[in-house]
Amino acid sequence: MPVIRGSTNKAPVTAGEVFSLIRDGVATTRSELRRLTGLSRTAVAARVSALSDRGLVVEREEGLSTGGRPPTLMMFNSEAGVVLSAAIGRSRTRLAVCNLAGDIQAIGDLDQEVGLGPDDLMPDVVKRLEALLEESGREADTVHGVGLSLPGTVDQERGCSLDSPVMRGWDGVPLEPYFRELTAAPILVDNDANVIALAERNGERRGIDDLLLLKISTGLGAGIISGGVLQRGAVGAAGEFGHNKTPAAAGLPCRCGDTGCLEAIAGGWALVRALQQQGHAVGHIRDVVDLANRGEPEARRLIRESGRHVGDVIAGAVNLLNPAIVVIDGDMARAYDILVAGFREALYRNATALSTRVLQVVPTTYGDRSGVIGSATLILDRILSPGAIDESLRSKR
């Protein structure tokens, strides 16, 4: 419950903070706003009016009457605009148009050749988003922001990839300029596992302050929510556990150029390589998962072993961070039972009994839509924050 600001030494509650109370469903009437904020009737009316004029809040006379006129209910207007979302991967990009609640209005995929640089791929991404925008019945002037996610470390300040072994040719290339003919709205870029962790925390896992999201796919990465805050680290490299050294991979080359990395035995690309060497016609970890789900013994063994190797390494993170929940995402999560059987075995063998006492291991909430929902969550958290709302109201005066 928000603290009432009753002291004259504190700044009054702003329109942006009022909006957050309405958006989160904490306050649905003006009287509740007065009680929660300590604002006068006139001050509440002014803030609600400003939000209504922007279309962010709507009021309806639907409240239960206590004998007089029924109270007017206030609601966040999630249809006041849209955000564009893109989860850019090594061989496939998923794109979506979402309303301001993060609900998908239109979605599509863009399959691409492995190794395409930003100058080759990003124009197609923008063009596809324009098509999805038209499909959703929206115009470019309704776009409030764009959220993008990339594999590997991301420099959020510059909006570009940073030292990623997956997206070669992307490092240091800002992605914002590619969108400027489409929209002048804010654009944010983050790591793929980070945005999925945000989506989980803002959705089904709301209220869980300590969460570890593992993306187990072609590469390996983690999104870390600790104390209710996404942890990015000093240079944005938090969660890059795929390049932890592990004795099981000693001497094996990794695609990052080093040897002995966890990815060299547990990453999807390593599993693809192992099956190819055995004569299987696989080109992506999705093919390996399909084989495993059809009962192919070697594919099942490799995925289970990948889970074991990941569990060995993640046990240290569980001891260090003590999350309440570990969420499993990524292409290998489509063979969840096989993967997690190995993962649980190693995790509970190596982590302390105390750190795992209440720990849950669960699949991602959003399945193969987690990347675009996460990218939408990333930008929505920025543009609908109290500070951003207050700034937008000032700029409209």
PyMOL commands that set and color helices and strands:
alter all, ss='L'
color gray80, all
select helices_A, chain A and resi 15-23+30-37+41-53+118-135+140-142+176-179+192-202+241-243+247-249+263-266+268-277+285-293+297-321+331-350+367-383+386-395
alter helices_A, ss='H'
color red, helices_A
select strands_A, chain A and resi 57-60+73-76+82-88+92-99+104-111+143-150+154-155+160-161+187-191+211-216+220-226+229-230+325-329+360-363
alter strands_A, ss='S'
color yellow, strands_A
deselect
rebuild
show_as cartoon
